[in-house]
Amino acid sequence: MIESAVRGMMADEWYVILEIAGGCFIQASKGVEAGVLSGQFAVEYRKARESGQYRLVFESIEGVIEAFAEFFRDSNEWQPSGTAVRVQL
């Protein structure tokens, strides 16, 4: 379900978001519209309202799908692979 949703949205649009109760979310966008290189994916997430918003860059849609699936399973315990940078809002 998550994989087909992410693949479908990313194919038709350049943006997809999954929101969970309590202010938690994970969102992805791709290419230059997202401020990354063509073929790359920017993923931003927030585990809870007070935890801040963070950004990662993935080289493949498979990494994005994995991040969304793991976040959906347990948004509070999910730890991203790679280095997340805090987004200044």
C-alpha positions, 0 to 999 in steps of 0.5 A, spaced: 500 500 500 505 505 501 509 503 496 504 503 490 502 510 493 509 513 493 510 510 487 504 513 484 504 520 487 511 521 485 510 519 478 504 523 477 506 529 481 513 531 485 510 531 492 507 526 497 506 526 504 503 521 510 500 525 516 500 521 522 496 523 529 500 528 533 503 532 528 507 527 525 509 527 518 513 524 513 513 528 506 518 527 499 519 531 493 523 530 487 528 533 483 530 541 482 523 543 485 525 540 492 532 543 491 536 537 490 539 534 483 535 531 478 534 524 480 534 525 487 529 525 493 528 530 499 525 527 505 522 531 510 519 529 517 517 530 524 516 525 529 512 530 534 510 537 534 516 539 539 521 535 536 523 539 530 523 538 522 528 534 519 531 533 512 534 527 508 536 526 501 535 520 498 538 517 491 533 512 489 525 512 490 526 505 494 530 509 499 523 513 500 519 508 500 523 504 505 523 511 509 515 512 509 514 504 510 518 504 517 515 511 519 508 508 518 509 502 522 512 506 528 513 514 527 516 515 534 521 510 534 523 510 526 530 512 525 532 515 518 538 512 515 543 517 513 544 524 516 538 528 517 539 536 517 534 540 522 530 545 517 529 552 519 522 554 519 
